[in-house]
Amino acid sequence: TEKIPQEIDEEKFLLQLNDMAKYSSVNIIEMMPKKDTQDNLKQEEIELVLQGDYFAIVDFLHQLNLNSRLVSIQDSNIFIQNNTINAKLTLQIYANN
């Protein structure tokens, strides 16, 4: 029940993402939540664009793995823009329906 809670609780998860970003020393440049519902599972997709050095981005991914709820990375792209490493991630979180 911790990994897949009863409610999506988007606000709480977005605050957790901000805390992870601060802890990992990355900047969240863009964040776009998108909701979806299946028969027995609510899903929410969140697109993030992060900016930081290589080790900070890797640490952020590690923090996602340690999160108390199930978070899957659906898509990722790492690119250089203005001599800075950026990572575009599509995350998916779940809740029971």
Buried (B, 14 or more C-beta within 10 A) or exposed (E): EEEEBEEBBBEEBBEBBEEBBEEBEBEBBEBEBEEEEEEEEBBBBBBBBBBBEEEBBBBBBEBBEEBEBEBEEEEEEEEEEEEEBBBBBBBBBBBEE
